[in-house]
Amino acid sequence: MKKILLFGCLVFASHISAQDSLSLKSQVAKSIEELRDFVAIPNDALNPDDIDDNLIWLKRKFGERGFNTAELETENHPLFFAALPMDDNKPTILIYMHFDGQSVDPSKWNQPNPYEVVLKKPVEEGFETVSFEELTDDIKYDWRLFGRSTSDDKGPIVMFLNAIDLLEKEGKEIPFNVKIILDGEEEKGSKPLPNAVKQYRELLKADFLVISDGPMHSSGGPTLIFGCRGITSLTLTTHGPFKPQHSGHYGNYAPNPGFQLAQLLATMKDDRGRVTIPGYYDGISLDENTLEILKSVPDSDTEIASRLQFKSHEKVGGFYQEALQYPSLNIRGLGSGWIGENVRTIIPESATAELDLRLVPETDGNRLKQLVKNHISKQGFHVIDHEPSKEERMAHNKIVTVKEGSVTDAFRTDLDNPYGQFLYDVLTETFQENVVRIRIMGGTVPIAPFINELNVPAFVVPMVNQDNNQHSPNENLKIRQLAYGIKAFYGVLSTSL
């Protein structure tokens, strides 16, 4: 890592101009070292020991920057809280990020250990591994750091820490009280969060909330998001014979649960992709001003279709951003019997569909789940929440077991909110580019409890590249984004309202 200290002379791409200070460039070099150190601590959300090890690192790193830190006990893993000394005359910004990560299957990664950051440069056929010893003054800014949670969400935490360092170096006074809340269970739904926010309401009290999670817009431009969709889920299981039966003996005779499930699912959407269940889209209205803002996002439906390799998009909305304003009904998994090399000539005993329902602020997750269950009943199914007994099987022609997932609410802050305008102005001034304003993003961040309990406006300021492979093998972060994030946090924390 000695040569990485020469990073101060590297050539920066967009967002980083020739006039940027050497101290910023040096801070990017330090952030690479710090991110490697942080990622080296496994952070599987399903492993409590991993979470504890990360908490130790966080307490040390935030403490070195002058933050008071605490572990906020919950019904499961603790939350990490940090705050600079408070001044009653300053407004308060609360920043949410998370430090846990998705589980990894090392066999799927193009590196020996997903928790050991690997440096790669782009080549014609993909990426080529480069030694960290090659981080000299001729480094290209589009090189990437590969490792679990480099982008989701340890990278932004490191960006924040190094922005604090840069503010200190340059003698900048922060015109805010700064509070940080870091979640150790985001990747498994943050179930303790609602109760924890109620319990620690006074400690978390703030004027506005900034979330740094998720990717920037695909254009690479500065991005400000005013909301995110919520999510809930349903598991539907249809039932045939009580155990698999020979398809020669009982084909044309024993009911096939795979066909029952397929026929049921087919009644839920029309051939344009719109949900046919009455009332599913109730309450949603988009005026001309809102539509103009949605159209201002620099998306290309043609490019999206080409990248994802399909001819025509579904017609829930006229274009991509409009589609995100409505709740979705998605089949995220299907299963019945055996397939591939394990295929068997049987009539399966059951068939299962896993559904997720993305929510918008106008829609209540429990209400939508009830609409789906009512629709299933109207298709002639007996709806239960358990494995059917023999008596139930003999009494009903068609049975479906429905299991419900928990609800994570959506949120959306008004586009004309003054704190949103402040963030928009800061990003515009910092990067001298048009800021992409997104009314609501497709993904889900479980922070609705903050908005509901603290009555605080919330905004997502993403820091990482869109093609970062979050949740997947070969997750990565462009080095460019480290500089972007440091500058973004620096701009926000050095500008008065």
N, C-alpha and C positions, 0 to 999 in steps of 0.2 A: 504493500500500500504506500510505499514511500513516493512512488512516482505520481500517485493520485494528487499529491499536494501541488503538482504543477498544473492542476486543472484550471487554475486562474487564468490561463492564457488560451483556453479552448475557444473554438468558434461556435457561437450560439446561433440557433435557428430562430424561427418566429417566436414572438413574445419576449425575446432577450436581445436587446440592441447593443450596438458597439459602445454606447454610452453607459451601459450598466457598470456599476462599481466593481472594482477588483474584490472588495469585501463580499459582495454577493456571490461572485464566482468561487471564491474560496469557501463560502458557506455551502455551496452545492457539493464541493468536494467532501466537506465534512459530513454532509447529509448522506452521501453514499456509504461512507464508513459506518455511520450510525444505523442506517437501514440494514446493512449486512449483519450488524450485531443484534439488532432487534429480531430480524427474521430467523436468525439462528436458534431462537427460543421457540420450540413448537407451540402452536396455539390452537389445537383442535378443540372446537367448542364442546365436544363430547367428553373431553378429558379434564377433570377438575385440577389435576396436578399441573397441567399445561397453563391453565388460567392463573394459578397461584404464582408460577414462575414469571409470567409476564407482569403480574402486579408488582413484583419485586423490582423489575427493570423500570417500570413506569414511575414508581415512587422515587427511585434514585435519579432518573433523568429529569423529572419535573422539579424535584428538590434542588438539583444543581442550578436550575434557572430561577430560584427564589419563590417557587410556588409552595403554598401550604397544601398538603395532600392528606387524603383519608380514603379508607375503604368503607363504602356504604353497604352495610350488611343487608341482604335480601333473603327471600325464602330459598334461594339457591346460591349461585355465585355472587360475590360482592361486585358492586359497581366501583369504578375508580373515579374519585373526585379531586380536582386541583383548582386552586384559586390564588391569584395574586392578592396582596394586601388591599383591603377595601377602602374606598373613599366615597362617602355618602353624596358628594357633589358630582360624581361621575355616573353616566348611564352604565348599565351592565349588559355585557354580551355573554351569552351562554353558548358554548360550542360542543356539539355532540359528534363523536366518532366511535368506532369500535375496534377492539384489538384481538378478538377471536377470529378464527378462520375456519373454512371448510376442511373436512377430513381430506387426506391425500392417499392416493394409491401410487406409490413411487414407480411402479412398473409402467405407468402411463406417461411419465414425464421423460423429457429428453435430457435428463441430467441425473446423476446418481442420488442426490438428496434434495428434495424440494425445499428443505429448510436451510440449505446452503446456497446463498445467492450466486448465480452464474451470470457473467457479463457476456453479452452477445452483440454482434453487429449484423445489420441486414445484408444479405447477399441475394443473388438472383433466385436461388432455389429456396430461400427462407432466411435462416439465421445461422451464423457461425460463431462458435464459442471463442472468446478472446480472454487472454490472461489479464487480470487486474493490473499487472505490471505494465500493460500497454496503455494505461490511462495517463497519457502524456499530453503535451500542449496541442497535439494534432488530433485529439479525439473528436469524433463526429457526434453531434448532439442527438442523433437519432439512434444511438446505441441503446440497448435495453438491459434492465436488471431482471432476471428470471428467478422466481421463488414464490412460495406460498405467502400470500398477504402483502407482497410488494405493493400492490395497488389497492387491495381490499382487505384491511383498511390501514395497514401499518404505515404505508407510504405517506399519507396525509398527516399522520401523527408526527412523523419525523419532519415533514415540511413545517408544521407549526412550531416545533421546538427550535428549528433553525431560524425561523423568522424571528422568534423571541431573541435568539442570539444576535441577529443582525440589528434589531432595534436597539439592543444594549450597546453593541459596538459603535453605532452611529449616534448614540446619545439621544434617541427619540423617546419622548414621553408618551406613554399609552393613554389616550383620553377616555379609556373605558375601565371599568372593573371587569376583569376577565375570569370567567369560570369555565372549567372543562369537565365534561362528564363522558367517561369512556365505558362502553358496554362490553362485557365479556361473554354475552350470550346472544348477540345479534343474529348469528348464523343459525341459531335454532329457535328463533322466534321471540326472544326477549320476553318470555312469559312473566318474569318477576317485575318488569319495568312499571306497569301501571300502579301496583301497590307501592313500589319504591318511590315513585314520584309523589304520591300522596304523603308518604311517611316523611320525605325529605323536602317537602314543598318550600319551606322558608329558605333552606340552604340553596335550593336551585332557582330561586326567584330571580328573574332577569327582565330586561326590556325587550330583547329579541333573541331569537335562537338561530344559530347557523349550523347546518349539518354538512359535514364534509365526508361524503360517501358516494360511490357510484362514479360513472364516467362522464366526461365532458361531451358536448355535442360532437358528432362525427366530423364536422367541419374543422374541429380543432380550435374554434374561436372561444373566447371567454364566455362562460355559461352561467346563467343564474336561473334557478328553478324555483317556482313558487308553490309547488305541491308534489305529492306523489300518491299513487294509487295504493289502496289497501288490498287485503287478500283474505279469503277464507277458502275452505275446501270441503268436498264431499267425496266419499267412497261409495260407489254403487256396486252391489254384487247380486247378480241374478242366479237362480238355482234350477238345476235340472234333476237328474236322478241323484240319490243320496251319495253315490260313489260312481266313478267313471265306468261306463259300460261299452261293450264291444259294438263298434259301429255297424258291423255286418248283421249282428243279431237284432239290434234295436234301432238302427237307422230307419227313418220314416215312422218311428213309433214313440220312442222316448223323447220328450221335449229337449231341445238343445239350448242351453243358457247363452251360448255365444250369439246365436241368431236373435234371441230375445233381447239381449243387451244392445246389439247393433240396431235393431228396429226401434228400441226405446231412444237411443241416442240420436237417431236420425230424425226423430220428431222434435228435437230441441232447437234445431237451426234450419233455416231455409237454404236454398242453393246459392244465395248471395253472402252467406255467413252471418246473417242477422239472427239473433235469438228470437224464437217464435213464442216463447212463454209470455202470456199477457202480463203487462205491468213491469217487465224487466227493465225497461229504459225510462220508466216514469220519473218525472221531476227534472229532467235534463233539458236545458234550453240554452242555445248559443246565439247571442246577439251579433250584430254586424261588427261591432268594435272588437269583440272577443275573437271572431273569425279572422279579422285582419291581423291580430296579434299572432294567432296560430299560423297563418299563412306567411308571416314574416320569418319564421324559423327556416333556415336554409336547408331544408330537406329536399330530396329528389325521389319521388315514388319510383321512377324508372331505375335509378341507381340502387335503391333498396331491393327492388324485385330482381335485378341482375345479380346483386351480391348474394341474396338468399336463394336465387335460382327458382323463381316461380313466375308465371306469366301475368296473372292478374291478382290484385289484392282483394280481400273481402270488402264488402260495401257497408260496414257499420258506419263509417265516416267517408267523406269524399276524398280525404287524403290522410297521411299518417298521423299528424298531430290531432286532427279532428277525431280519429278513431280512438285515441287515448282518453278522450273526454267521456267515454261511455264504459259501463261495466262490461267485462268479458266473461265468457263461459268457455273454458278450455279443457279439452281432454289431454291430460298430461301423461297418461299411461293406460294401457289396455293389456289384459292378460286372461288366457283361458287355455287349459290343457297344456300341450307341449308343442314346440315348433322346432324347425331346423333339424339337426341330426338326431334329436330326441323325439321327433314326431311319432305319435302313436295313433292307431286306428281306433279311436274311442269317441264316445259322446262325453264331453267333460261334465263334471258334477257342478261346476260353477263358472261364472265369467265375471271379471271385475274391471271397472273403469274408475280411474282416479281423476277427479275434476278439480280444477282451481278456478275460483271466481275472483277476478280483479275488481276492486271497488273504487268508486269515485265518491266525493263528499256527499253527493245527492242520494247515494244508495246506502242502505243499511244491510250489512252482511247477513244478519239473521233473517231479515225479511226476504232477501234473495234466495237463501237456502230454503225457506218455507215455500216460496213460489215454485222452486224446482220440485220439491217433494209433492206439492199439490198437483203439479203437472204429471208427475209419475203416476199418481193415484188415478188421474183422469184417463191414463192409457191402459187402465185395467189391472194394474199391479197392486198387490197387497204390500204395503210398506211397513217394514219392521226395522228394529235397530239391533238385531241379534241373529244368530244362526237359527234357521227355522227348525221347529220340532217336527216329528212325524205327523202329529195332529194338524199342524199348520200346513204342511205339505199336502196332506190329503184334503184339506178344506179349500185350497186356493189354486187356481190354474197357474197364475203368475205371481211370483214373490220376488221382492227386491229388498235386500238389506242395505240400509243407508246409515253410514257413520259420518258424523259432522266434525269438521276441524274448528279450531278457535278462530276468532275474528280479529284481524289487525285493521284498524280503521284507516281510511284515507285522510289526507289533509290538503288544504289549498288556502294560501294567503292571497288577499286581493292584490291585483297587479298594480294598483295605485297606492299601496301601503308606503308610508314615508321611509321606513327602514329598508324596504325593498328598493326604493329610489336611491337611498344612500349607497347601498351595495352596488347598484347599477352604475352610479356615478363613479365610485371608487374603481371598479373594474375597467370602466371606459378610460378613465384618466391613467390608470396604471399601465394598461397595455396598448392604449391608443388604437383600439379596434372597436368595431361594433360588437356589442354584447348580445349573445343569443339568449332571449328571454323565453322560457318554456313554462307554460301555464301549469301543466302537471306531467310528470314523467311516468313512464310505464311501470317501473319497478316499485318496490315497497321498502320503506325504511320505517321501523316500528317506533316512531316518535310521536304519534298522535296523542299519547298520554301527556306529553309536555304541553301541547297546545291546549288540550281540554282542561288539564288541572291547573296549569300556570297562567292560562289565558294570555298567551304570548304569540306574536307573529313569528313564523318560521320560514326559513329559506334554505335551499340546498345550493351550496357552492362547490361543485365537483372539481377535482384537481387532477384526475388521472386520464390517460389515453383511453379512447373508446374501445380499442381492440386489445384489451389487457387480459382477456381470458379469465376473468374473475370466476371463481367457483370451479374452474376447470383445470386440467393439467396445463403446465407451461404458462401459468399466470406471470404477468410481466409488467414492468413500468418503464416507460421511456425516460431517459435521463433528462430530457427536455422538461418533463412534468415536475421534476424536483425543483427546478428553477422557477417554473410557473407557480407552483404552490407556495414557495417561499415569498415570491413577489406578491401574490394575492393576499396572503395573510399579513404581510408587511404593510401593504396598502390599506387594508381594513383597519389594522391596529395602530396605524400612525395618523389616521384622518379623523378629525372631529366631526361630529354630526352637525 
